[in-house]
Structures are given as structure tokens and as C-alpha cells.
């Protein structure tokens, strides 16, 4: 892409605007999901290794 021409700069700016738009969609979706977490009763937890609880089925 030749950014020294007006057409090249236009294409560059369109791509940059689309990338910024997509990034904002991802960020807003992530924030929405993180904000919904406490209301739904979700909590972070690590899965234990089976050897730590040999009698517990997975």
C-alpha cells in the first residue's frame, strides 16, 4: 500500500478505522461479560488436579 498517494492514505485510514471499531466491539463485549459475572453467581476457581482428590469423580 502506497501511503504517499491520496488513495493510499484513504485506504490506510479506512483500515485503521475498521480495526479501531472491531477493537471497541471486543472491549465492550468483554466488559459486559465481566460486569454480568457477580449477578450470575459466577466465581473464579481453579480446577484441581485429579491426584489432589483421588476419590472425587471428574
C-alpha positions as CSV (number, residue, x, y, z in Angstrom):
1,X,0.0,0.0,0.0
2,X,1.5,3.3,-1.1
3,X,0.6,5.8,1.6
4,X,2.3,8.7,-0.3
5,X,-0.8,9.0,-2.6
6,X,-4.2,10.3,-1.5
7,X,-5.8,7.0,-2.4
8,X,-3.3,5.0,-0.3
9,X,-3.8,7.3,2.6
10,X,-7.6,6.8,2.3
11,X,-7.3,3.1,2.3
12,X,-4.9,3.2,5.3
13,X,-7.3,5.3,7.3
14,X,-10.3,3.1,6.4
15,X,-8.4,0.0,7.6
16,X,-7.3,1.8,10.8
17,X,-10.9,2.9,11.5
18,X,-12.2,-0.6,11.0
19,X,-9.5,-2.0,13.3
20,X,-10.4,0.5,16.0
21,X,-14.1,-0.2,15.6
22,X,-13.6,-4.0,15.9
23,X,-11.3,-3.5,19.0
24,X,-14.0,-1.4,20.7
25,X,-16.6,-4.1,20.0
26,X,-14.4,-6.7,21.6
27,X,-13.7,-4.5,24.6
28,X,-17.3,-3.6,25.2
29,X,-18.3,-7.3,24.9
30,X,-15.6,-8.2,27.4
31,X,-16.6,-5.5,29.9
32,X,-20.3,-6.5,29.5
33,X,-19.5,-10.1,30.4
34,X,-17.3,-9.2,33.3
35,X,-20.0,-6.9,34.7
36,X,-22.5,-9.7,34.5
37,X,-20.4,-12.1,36.4
38,X,-21.3,-11.2,40.0
39,X,-25.0,-11.1,39.3
40,X,-25.0,-14.6,37.9
41,X,-23.2,-16.2,40.8
42,X,-20.1,-17.0,38.8
43,X,-16.8,-17.0,40.7
44,X,-13.3,-17.7,39.6
45,X,-11.9,-21.0,40.6
46,X,-9.0,-23.2,39.5
47,X,-9.7,-26.8,38.6
48,X,-7.9,-29.2,40.9
49,X,-5.7,-31.9,39.6
50,X,-7.3,-35.4,40.0
51,X,-4.4,-36.6,42.2
52,X,-5.4,-34.0,44.8
53,X,-8.8,-35.6,45.2
54,X,-8.4,-39.3,44.3
55,X,-12.0,-40.3,45.4
56,X,-13.7,-37.4,43.6
57,X,-15.1,-38.1,40.1
58,X,-14.4,-35.6,37.4
